[in-house]
Amino acid sequence: MSIRHGLLALLERGPRYGSRLRTEFESRTGSTWPLNVGQVYTTLARLERDGLVVPGGEDAAGHTLYAITDAGRDELRAWYERPVDRTNPPRDELSIKLAMAVGAPGVDIRAVIQAQRHATVRAMQDYTRLKAQAITAVESGRSDERDDLAWLLVLEQLIFQTEAEARWLDHSESRLVRLAARAATEPAAPEAESAPAGPVAGPSRSARPRRS
């Protein structure tokens, strides 16, 4: 998630101060990407340096308001239109763990997979429950429908992600089972015969045929 572009998207709705941006960012993403105020103000300072936002006065409580500039709107539109780059995927702890567990002495990789599968299924159940609540909130119209809809989209992405993870775990376990079965049925390689200690001697002079 680009904090930079997330803040620009919120500022497009009107001037805001740092703490409010933090609250709205977390509300829009369902707190799946928590921010601290320091991150918000550091990002705002960089956006101001790049000419994408400008201080826009103060509110009644004395908070400094920030407003998006035309250059900021252009940057935001370009971000919306640009596909997310997948050439450098984020590090995934689970794939690294399984990669390291393969062949590690004393590690039961199938037990590692089983433990992760249980955790993944629990997470999927939690996300599904939260999705039902988000759908109810969107349909009831009792709160900010835009934030509820944004949270619903995030939840659905998390559900798809955990479903894919569960399928990948099943696939990994099946591959391990097949490899283990194949290794069990393959004949052991024959041991190499011992080589003579010294060089192989040629026939002795006396054993060679004499010339007539």
C-alpha positions as CSV (number, residue, x, y, z in Angstrom):
1,M,0.0,0.0,0.0
2,S,1.4,3.4,-1.0
3,I,1.0,5.7,2.0
4,R,2.0,8.6,-0.2
5,H,-0.8,8.0,-2.7
6,G,-3.3,7.0,0.0
7,L,-2.9,10.4,1.6
8,L,-3.3,12.1,-1.7
9,A,-6.5,10.3,-2.3
10,L,-7.9,11.4,1.1
11,L,-6.8,15.0,0.5
12,E,-8.6,15.1,-2.8
13,R,-11.8,15.0,-0.7
14,G,-10.7,18.3,0.9
15,P,-8.1,19.8,3.2
16,R,-7.2,17.7,6.3
17,Y,-4.7,17.7,9.2
18,G,-2.3,14.8,10.1
19,S,-4.3,13.1,12.8
20,R,-7.5,13.1,10.8
21,L,-5.6,11.7,7.8
22,R,-4.3,8.9,10.0
23,T,-7.8,8.1,11.3
24,E,-9.4,8.2,7.8
25,F,-6.6,6.1,6.3
26,E,-7.1,3.3,8.9
27,S,-10.9,3.5,8.6
28,R,-10.7,3.2,4.8
29,T,-8.4,0.2,5.0
30,G,-10.0,-1.4,8.1
31,S,-6.8,-0.9,10.1
32,T,-5.0,-3.6,8.0
33,W,-2.3,-1.0,7.3
34,P,-1.9,0.8,10.6
35,L,-0.1,4.2,10.6
36,N,1.4,6.3,13.3
37,V,1.2,10.1,13.2
38,G,4.9,10.3,12.6
39,Q,4.6,8.4,9.3
40,V,1.8,10.7,8.2
41,Y,3.7,13.9,8.9
42,T,6.9,12.6,7.4
43,T,5.0,11.7,4.2
44,L,3.2,15.1,4.2
45,A,6.6,16.8,4.4
46,R,7.8,14.9,1.4
47,L,4.6,15.6,-0.6
48,E,5.0,19.3,0.2
49,R,8.6,19.1,-0.9
50,D,7.6,17.6,-4.2
51,G,4.9,20.2,-4.7
52,L,2.0,17.7,-4.4
53,V,0.4,19.3,-1.3
54,V,0.5,22.7,0.4
55,P,-0.3,23.9,3.9
56,G,-3.8,25.3,3.7
57,G,-4.3,27.3,6.9
58,E,-5.6,26.0,10.2
59,D,-8.9,24.7,11.5
60,A,-10.7,26.0,14.5
61,A,-8.6,23.9,16.9
62,G,-5.3,25.2,15.4
63,H,-4.5,22.1,13.4
64,T,-2.4,22.8,10.3
65,L,-4.5,21.7,7.2
66,Y,-3.0,20.3,4.1
67,A,-4.5,20.6,0.6
68,I,-3.7,18.7,-2.6
69,T,-2.3,20.7,-5.5
70,D,-3.0,20.3,-9.3
71,A,0.3,18.4,-9.5
72,G,-0.9,16.2,-6.7
73,R,-4.1,15.4,-8.5
74,D,-2.1,14.6,-11.7
75,E,0.1,12.2,-9.6
76,L,-3.0,10.6,-8.1
77,R,-4.6,10.0,-11.4
78,A,-1.4,8.5,-12.8
79,W,-1.3,6.2,-9.8
80,Y,-4.9,5.0,-10.3
81,E,-4.2,4.3,-14.0
82,R,-0.8,2.6,-13.5
83,P,-1.0,-1.2,-12.8
84,V,0.7,-2.3,-9.6
85,D,4.2,-3.5,-10.3
86,R,4.7,-7.2,-9.6
87,T,8.3,-7.5,-10.8
88,N,9.5,-7.2,-7.2
89,P,7.0,-9.0,-5.1
90,P,7.0,-8.4,-1.4
91,R,8.8,-10.9,0.8
92,D,6.5,-13.6,2.1
93,E,7.5,-15.1,5.4
94,L,5.6,-18.3,4.9
95,S,7.3,-19.2,1.6
96,I,10.7,-18.4,3.1
97,K,9.9,-20.6,6.1
98,L,9.0,-23.6,3.9
99,A,11.9,-23.1,1.6
100,M,14.3,-23.2,4.7
101,A,12.5,-26.1,6.3
102,V,13.0,-28.3,3.2
103,G,15.9,-30.6,4.1
104,A,16.5,-28.9,7.5
105,P,17.6,-31.5,10.0
106,G,15.0,-32.4,12.6
107,V,12.2,-30.4,11.0
108,D,8.9,-32.1,10.1
109,I,7.9,-29.9,7.1
110,R,4.5,-31.6,6.9
111,A,3.9,-30.5,10.5
112,V,4.9,-27.0,9.6
113,I,2.4,-27.0,6.8
114,Q,-0.4,-28.5,9.0
115,A,0.1,-25.8,11.6
116,Q,0.0,-23.0,9.0
117,R,-3.1,-24.5,7.4
118,H,-5.0,-24.4,10.7
119,A,-4.0,-20.7,11.2
120,T,-4.9,-19.9,7.6
121,V,-8.4,-21.4,7.9
122,R,-9.0,-19.5,11.1
123,A,-8.0,-16.3,9.5
124,M,-10.3,-17.1,6.5
125,Q,-13.2,-17.7,8.9
126,D,-12.5,-14.4,10.7
127,Y,-12.4,-12.5,7.4
128,T,-15.6,-14.1,6.3
129,R,-17.4,-13.1,9.5
130,L,-16.1,-9.5,9.1
131,K,-17.3,-9.5,5.5
132,A,-20.8,-10.3,6.6
133,Q,-20.7,-7.4,9.0
134,A,-19.4,-5.1,6.3
135,I,-22.1,-6.1,3.9
136,T,-24.8,-5.5,6.5
137,A,-23.3,-2.0,7.2
138,V,-23.2,-1.1,3.5
139,E,-26.8,-2.3,2.9
140,S,-28.1,-0.6,6.1
141,G,-26.6,2.8,5.3
142,R,-26.1,3.5,9.0
143,S,-22.5,4.7,8.7
144,D,-20.2,6.1,6.0
145,E,-21.0,3.8,3.1
146,R,-17.9,4.8,1.2
147,D,-15.6,3.6,4.1
148,D,-17.7,0.5,4.6
149,L,-17.5,-0.4,0.9
150,A,-13.7,0.2,0.9
151,W,-13.3,-2.1,3.9
152,L,-15.5,-4.7,2.2
153,L,-13.1,-4.7,-0.8
154,V,-10.1,-5.1,1.4
155,L,-11.8,-8.0,3.3
156,E,-12.6,-9.7,0.0
157,Q,-9.0,-9.4,-1.1
158,L,-7.8,-10.9,2.2
159,I,-10.3,-13.8,1.8
160,F,-9.1,-14.5,-1.8
161,Q,-5.5,-14.3,-0.5
162,T,-6.0,-16.8,2.3
163,E,-7.9,-19.1,0.0
164,A,-4.9,-19.1,-2.4
165,E,-2.6,-19.7,0.5
166,A,-4.6,-22.7,1.6
167,R,-4.5,-24.1,-1.9
168,W,-0.8,-23.6,-2.1
169,L,-0.3,-25.4,1.2
170,D,-2.3,-28.3,0.0
171,H,-0.3,-28.4,-3.3
172,S,3.0,-28.2,-1.3
173,E,2.0,-31.1,0.9
174,S,0.9,-33.2,-2.1
175,R,4.3,-32.6,-3.8
176,L,6.2,-33.6,-0.7
177,V,4.1,-36.8,-0.4
178,R,4.8,-37.7,-4.1
179,L,8.5,-37.0,-3.8
180,A,8.7,-39.1,-0.6
181,A,6.8,-42.0,-2.3
182,R,9.1,-41.9,-5.4
183,A,12.2,-41.9,-3.2
184,A,10.9,-44.9,-1.3
185,T,10.4,-46.9,-4.5
186,E,13.7,-46.0,-6.3
187,P,16.4,-48.7,-6.0
188,A,19.5,-47.7,-4.0
189,A,22.5,-46.8,-6.1
190,P,25.1,-49.5,-6.1
191,E,28.3,-48.8,-4.2
192,A,31.4,-48.1,-6.3
193,E,34.0,-50.9,-6.3
194,S,37.2,-50.0,-4.4
195,A,40.0,-48.8,-6.7
196,P,43.5,-50.4,-6.4
197,A,45.8,-48.6,-4.1
198,G,48.6,-48.1,-6.6
199,P,48.8,-47.6,-10.4
200,V,47.9,-50.4,-12.6
201,A,51.1,-52.2,-13.7
202,G,51.6,-53.2,-17.3
203,P,52.8,-56.6,-18.3
204,S,56.4,-57.5,-17.1
205,R,59.2,-57.5,-19.6
206,S,59.6,-61.2,-19.2
207,A,55.9,-61.7,-20.1
208,R,56.2,-59.8,-23.4
209,P,56.6,-61.8,-26.6
210,R,60.1,-62.0,-27.8
211,R,61.1,-61.0,-31.3
212,S,62.3,-63.8,-33.4
